Amino acid sequence: MRPLNQPETALLTDPICALATNLLEQSVDDRFGKDPHLGRASTSSAAAAVKIAKKYEEALKALARELACVKENERQQIAEQLHDGFGQDLVLAKMRLGQLSDRLPPRYEGCVKEIADIIGNLICHTRTVIHELSPQDLCEAGLKAALQSLAAEVQMKHGLICTAKLDSMPKLLKDETQQILFRAVRELLFNVVKHARASRVKIVMIRKPGSVVTEVCDDGRGFDRHETALGNLSIGRFGLLSVRARLAPLGGDLRIFSRVGSGTRAIITLPIDAAQ
């Protein structure tokens, strides 16, 4: 894992543009060979095709933003329904079971305890799901506490050594911005869990002049950006496109650096003026 200011050579560009550019370059060589005069004749058509690819990418980003909003609303609704409905019913059932146990003969004590344990586990599981859908730490204690909780959760569930080094930013980020950053970091961590085969992952958030920089880096297998651009675009790519789409209205930027066998670094840069 490298510090934030260390240069890197392998930058993952947006896959749609990378794919279009590579295919266009290949098409020019196949048609005209390496003749520089014929190659120049195709420059305008190649540039037009890349422009179309970029417009297509912008359309995908708009779709990703819309889907992210729908997904966020659904998460909130499900969390509220679990809390106000299923969760409250479980608590009530446990209370009624306790009242019933006082009236039952002693021989039923073991059975009652087993049922109470099952209900207790269901309550804990429901609270965990509610927290994942709508993190209370983010609402109550802010982004720093929510990210620390997320790091602990990833370490406990997936066996990764996950650490968080976070600058305190009191009254710096508005609630919507904190939500976007939290979702972005969580998406990056999920990608590490699913694809990186890493043993360690680190979250770093620092305040720089004019911006907030958040980094997620791992010691996993990494990847080759050329193979990624020309390979399967579906693996983990729409999630990253969605992150970029949510950051774009705030002037934010997501860059991903990687080498095969040397891990991956994802860096989110967000202007402070847009974040406040």
C-alpha positions in Angstrom: 0.0 0.0 0.0 1.4 3.4 -1.1 1.0 6.9 0.4 -1.4 9.3 -1.2 1.3 11.4 -2.9 3.3 8.5 -4.5 3.0 8.5 -8.4 1.6 5.5 -10.2 1.8 4.4 -13.8 -1.2 2.2 -14.4 -4.4 4.3 -14.4 -7.8 2.7 -15.0 -9.7 5.0 -17.4 -13.4 4.8 -18.0 -13.9 1.4 -19.7 -16.3 2.6 -22.4 -13.8 5.2 -23.7 -10.8 3.0 -23.3 -12.6 0.2 -25.2 -13.7 2.6 -28.0 -10.2 4.1 -28.3 -8.4 0.8 -28.5 -10.9 -0.6 -31.1 -10.6 2.5 -33.2 -6.8 2.4 -33.1 -6.9 -1.2 -34.0 -9.3 -0.5 -36.9 -7.1 2.2 -38.3 -4.1 0.0 -38.3 -6.0 -2.9 -39.9 -7.4 -0.7 -42.6 -4.4 1.4 -43.4 -1.4 -0.4 -41.9 1.3 1.8 -40.5 1.4 4.3 -43.4 1.4 7.7 -41.7 -0.4 9.5 -44.6 -3.3 7.0 -44.6 -3.4 7.0 -40.9 -4.0 10.7 -40.8 -6.9 10.4 -43.2 -8.8 8.5 -40.6 -8.2 10.9 -37.7 -11.5 12.8 -38.1 -13.7 9.7 -38.2 -11.8 8.2 -35.2 -12.3 11.4 -33.3 -16.0 11.4 -34.1 -16.4 7.8 -32.9 -14.6 8.6 -29.6 -16.9 11.6 -29.2 -19.9 9.3 -29.7 -18.4 6.9 -27.1 -18.1 9.8 -24.6 -21.7 10.8 -25.2 -22.7 7.2 -24.6 -20.7 7.2 -21.4 -22.4 10.4 -20.2 -25.8 8.7 -20.8 -24.6 5.8 -18.8 -23.6 8.1 -15.9 -27.0 9.8 -16.0 -28.6 6.4 -15.8 -26.3 5.4 -13.0 -27.2 8.6 -11.0 -30.9 7.8 -11.5 -30.5 4.2 -10.4 -28.5 5.3 -7.4 -31.3 7.6 -6.3 -33.9 4.9 -6.7 -31.7 2.4 -4.8 -31.1 4.8 -2.0 -34.8 5.5 -1.6 -35.5 1.8 -1.6 -32.8 1.2 1.1 -34.4 3.8 3.3 -37.9 2.5 2.9 -36.8 -1.1 3.6 -34.9 0.0 6.7 -37.9 1.9 8.0 -40.2 -1.0 7.4 -37.9 -3.4 9.1 -37.5 -1.1 12.1 -41.1 0.0 12.5 -42.7 -3.4 11.5 -40.7 -6.6 11.7 -38.2 -5.3 14.3 -40.8 -4.0 16.7 -42.9 -7.2 16.4 -39.9 -9.3 17.3 -39.2 -7.2 20.4 -42.9 -7.5 21.4 -42.8 -11.3 20.8 -39.8 -11.7 23.1 -41.6 -9.6 25.8 -44.7 -11.7 25.5 -42.7 -14.9 25.7 -41.1 -13.7 28.9 -44.5 -13.1 30.4 -45.7 -16.5 29.3 -42.7 -18.3 30.8 -43.7 -17.1 34.2 -47.0 -19.0 33.9 -45.6 -22.3 32.4 -44.5 -25.3 34.4 -40.7 -25.6 35.0 -40.4 -28.4 32.5 -41.0 -25.9 29.7 -38.2 -23.6 30.8 -35.6 -25.1 28.4 -37.9 -24.8 25.4 -38.8 -21.2 26.3 -35.2 -20.3 26.5 -34.4 -21.8 23.1 -37.3 -19.8 21.5 -36.1 -16.6 23.3 -32.6 -17.2 22.0 -33.9 -17.6 18.4 -35.9 -14.4 18.7 -32.9 -12.6 20.2 -30.7 -13.7 17.3 -33.4 -12.5 14.8 -33.5 -9.1 16.5 -29.7 -8.8 16.3 -29.7 -9.8 12.6 -32.5 -7.4 11.8 -30.6 -4.5 13.5 -27.5 -5.4 11.5 -29.5 -5.4 8.2 -31.1 -2.0 9.2 -27.6 -0.6 9.9 -26.3 -1.8 6.5 -29.2 -0.2 4.7 -29.2 3.0 6.6 -26.1 3.4 8.9 -27.1 5.0 12.2 -23.4 6.0 12.9 -23.6 8.3 9.8 -26.8 10.0 11.0 -25.8 10.2 14.7 -22.0 10.5 14.9 -20.9 11.6 11.4 -18.8 10.2 8.6 -15.7 9.3 10.6 -17.6 7.1 13.0 -19.5 5.4 10.2 -16.4 4.6 8.2 -14.7 3.2 11.3 -17.7 1.0 11.9 -17.6 0.0 8.3 -13.9 -1.0 8.5 -14.6 -3.1 11.6 -17.6 -4.8 9.9 -15.5 -5.7 6.8 -12.7 -7.1 9.0 -15.1 -9.2 11.1 -17.2 -10.5 8.2 -14.6 -11.1 5.6 -11.4 -11.7 7.5 -9.6 -8.8 5.9 -7.3 -6.6 8.0 -9.2 -3.3 7.5 -7.9 -0.1 9.0 -9.1 3.5 8.9 -7.0 6.6 9.2 -9.4 9.5 9.1 -8.9 13.2 9.7 -11.6 14.9 11.8 -13.7 17.3 9.7 -16.3 18.9 12.1 -19.0 20.8 10.3 -17.1 20.5 7.0 -19.3 18.1 4.9 -23.1 18.4 4.6 -25.2 15.4 5.2 -25.8 14.6 1.5 -22.1 14.7 0.8 -21.3 12.4 3.7 -23.9 9.9 2.4 -22.3 10.0 -1.0 -18.7 9.5 0.3 -19.8 6.7 2.6 -21.6 4.8 -0.2 -18.6 5.3 -2.4 -16.1 3.9 0.1 -18.4 1.0 0.8 -18.7 0.2 -2.9 -14.9 0.3 -3.2 -14.5 -2.0 -0.2 -17.1 -4.5 -1.7 -15.0 -4.5 -4.9 -11.9 -5.4 -2.8 -13.8 -8.2 -1.1 -15.2 -9.6 -4.3 -12.3 -9.3 -6.7 -9.0 -8.3 -5.1 -8.1 -11.5 -3.1 -6.4 -9.1 -0.6 -5.4 -9.7 3.0 -5.2 -6.0 3.9 -7.2 -2.9 3.0 -6.8 0.6 4.3 -9.1 3.7 4.3 -7.5 7.1 4.5 -9.3 10.4 4.5 -7.4 13.7 4.7 -8.2 17.3 4.3 -6.0 19.1 1.8 -6.1 22.8 0.7 -9.4 23.1 -1.2 -10.3 19.5 -1.2 -11.1 16.3 0.8 -9.2 13.2 -0.4 -10.3 9.7 0.4 -8.3 6.7 -0.5 -9.0 2.9 -0.4 -6.0 0.8 -1.1 -5.4 -3.0 -0.9 -2.6 -5.5 -1.2 -4.5 -7.7 -3.6 -3.7 -9.2 -7.0 -4.3 -5.9 -8.9 -5.1 -5.9 -12.6 -3.8 -4.8 -16.0 -5.8 -1.7 -17.2 -5.6 -2.7 -20.9 -7.0 -6.2 -20.3 -9.7 -4.7 -18.1 -10.7 -2.2 -20.7 -10.9 -4.9 -23.4 -12.2 -7.7 -21.2 -15.3 -8.2 -19.3 -16.8 -4.8 -18.5 -19.5 -6.1 -16.3 -17.3 -7.3 -13.4 -17.5 -4.6 -10.7 -17.6 -1.8 -13.4 -21.2 -0.6 -13.1 -20.7 0.0 -9.4 -17.6 2.2 -10.1 -19.6 4.0 -12.8 -22.3 4.7 -10.3 -19.8 6.1 -7.8 -18.4 8.4 -10.5 -22.0 9.5 -11.4 -22.8 10.4 -7.8 -19.5 12.3 -7.4 -19.8 14.3 -10.6 -22.5 16.8 -9.6 -20.3 17.7 -6.6 -17.2 18.2 -8.8 -15.7 15.0 -7.4 -13.4 12.6 -9.1 -12.6 8.9 -8.8 -9.3 7.6 -10.0 -8.1 4.0 -9.8 -4.5 2.9 -10.0 -3.3 -0.7 -10.2 -0.6 -3.1 -11.3 -0.8 -6.9 -11.6 0.4 -8.3 -8.3 0.8 -4.9 -6.7 -2.6 -4.1 -5.3 -5.0 -1.4 -6.2 -5.5 2.2 -5.0 -8.8 4.1 -5.4 -8.7 7.9 -4.8 -11.7 10.1 -4.4 -11.0 13.9 -4.6 -13.9 16.2 -3.6 -13.7 20.0 -3.7 -14.5 21.5 -0.3 -16.6 24.3 -1.7 -18.9 21.7 -3.3 -18.9 19.5 -0.2 -20.0 22.2 2.3 
